Amino acid sequence: MDSFEINKIAMAVLFTCLGLMALNVTAGALFSPRMPDKPGYEVAVQEPAAKAGEAKTEQAKAEPIEALLANSSADRGQAAAKVCQTCHTFEKGGANKVGPNLYGVVGRPRASEAGFNYTAAMKAKGGTWTFDELNKFLDDPRGYVPGTAMSFAGLKRDNQRADVINYLHTLADSPTALPKAAQAEGGK
């Protein structure tokens, strides 16, 4: 093979590469993608319409604690409060666990259990643990005190919440009296 044949092959390869490069530049100019202003994808999510269950929850929250306590039982509340024993103790002088000791919680100022490190949100909420305050908190702890460390989802059933509150009110040296409507109906 002489040098003339080698030159022809080299020129064919060179012109093929040059042609491909020209096609690439031309295609890039014709079909250039538009770069987004902000990188990422936008996901359009439609807000769900209010459900019948949510309407029931709003109605249930409107029912006063006095009426709920009227049909409550401290014995049922003690059984329902067993899930709370994972994080709380109930006996007088009991140790604080992940959560504070709950002996005497009804009528006690919020964030006042000695030796327990409360979150800033709980300290800022202030006030006293009344029957109504406990009802609202036990329904949705993180919704009622945003920023609380309590990871419990809450007790959604009204009667179960009332039973637990009735049980908690008995845990004191001198228990706080049940609200008048509950006493009149014979709260146990």
Disulfide bonds with the S-S distance in Angstrom:
none
